[in-house]
Amino acid sequence: MFMTTEEMERFIREDVPYIDLTSTLLGIEQTPTEIQYMTRSGGVVAGTEIVAKLCERLGIEVLSMKSSGTRIHACDQLLTAKGRSDAIHTLWKVGQNILDYTSGVASTTRKMVDICQHAPQKVALLTTRKSIPGTKALAIHGIVAGGAVPHRLGLSETILIFKQHRQFFKDDAALSQRLSEIRHLTCEKKIVIEADHLEEAIRFAKMPIDAIQFDKLTPEQLSAAVMHMRAHHPQLTLLGAGGINLSNIEAYAQTGVDGLVTTAPYYAKALDIKVNILS
């Protein structure tokens, strides 16, 4: 995943705004040192390429590294590197935090993806743009490593119409007319509209749209809605969203939707990463 030099600098600056006071006062800055990042539990690793870029920025040599997306087991070494002690200590917690968070996201994502792939009809796991503020780049890196796809990286992508947009039109006919007028401009984009229940979806299906996203339906309600829409509007892509997480995704994956939209992986428990520093 591409990250700018500015982002690399931000990671370092957050933890080391000026100097590493401890290493400086102890006089250990120039000592040759090795660092090992290991996992205490199994899962899916992510963030190693980002930590490797930090190593490059700090003049640290990477000796070994597992690629993001690799399944890992307890006690596996994720990344090993060597360099001056001051650079290693600068990397230490920054790298650990990145691996903790992104690997936690990737591990939960992979569990959810595995459930989706074993459904009667394969279901795409899609993640929203509601990531924890300040973590978007790491969050997207984690979910991709876990096998999911960003549902919408920002407002500049898919045309996704919520009721907050519909309120600006006097009725369905006015909205449908506007969509017809701009349809030629969306030849490379999907037009998706969110529905709170089946009755809305039936209304919206008459409009020039590509997909319907059902929000906050129970698995039973979603199954019934999908069955009706497949029978009467088979051309539409159908999505389920709202409150979908690891505890209920199996039921939602059985509903027959094309994709499930979730925020849950962003709030996954961090993977427990151990750090060894050897002089």
C-alpha positions, 0 to 999 in steps of 0.5 A: 500500500502506498504511503507518502513521506509525510505520513511516514514522518507523522508516525515518527513525529507523534512518538518522537517529537524532538529526541529520545531522551532516554537513549540520549542520556544513557549514551547508547545511540550508536550501539548496533542493535537488532529488533524482532517483532513477534506475535503472541497469537495467531491471525493475519499479519498486516502493516509489515510493509509500512514498518519496512518503509519506516526502517528505510526512513530511519536507516535501518536494514530489514533482515526478514519480513512476512508479507501483509495478508499472511496467516500467522501463528503464535511466536511467529517472527513478523519482521526483523531488522538491525541498525543503530540503537537510537534508530531502533528505539525510534522505530520500536513503539511506532512499528509495534503500534502499526502492527498491533492495529493493522494486524488486528483489523486484518485478522478480524476481517479474515474471519468475516471474509472466510464466513462470507466465502463459505455462504451458499452464494459467495458474498463480498465483505465491504468496509465503510468510510467510517474508520476511526479518525486518523487511522484511515490509511492503516485501516484500509491496509488492514482490511485489504490484507484480510481480504475485504474491499473498501465499500467507499473510500470517500465521497468522490467515488460511488454515487450512494443516495441516502434519505438525507439526499432524497429529502431535497426532492419533492417525490420519487418521480423528481429524484428519478428524473434527475437520475435519468438526466445524469445517467450518462455521466455515471457510465463508469460509476454505480448508482446505489440507493439505500432502503430501510425496508422492502417497500422502499426498495420496490419503489426505488427499483423503478428508478435508473439505479444499479444497486440497493443497499438495505440498512439495518434489516434483521437477517430474516427481513433481509432474506425476504427482501432479497428473495422478492428483489431477485424474483422481480428485479434480478438486474440489481445488485443487493447489499446489506448494511447496518450493525453487521459484525463478527457475531452475526455475519454468518446469519447475514451471509446466508441471506443471498445478498451480493455484499455485506457492508460493515465498519466492525473490522476497524474496531477489532481487538489489536493483535498482541505483538511482542518486541525483542531488542538485542544489542 
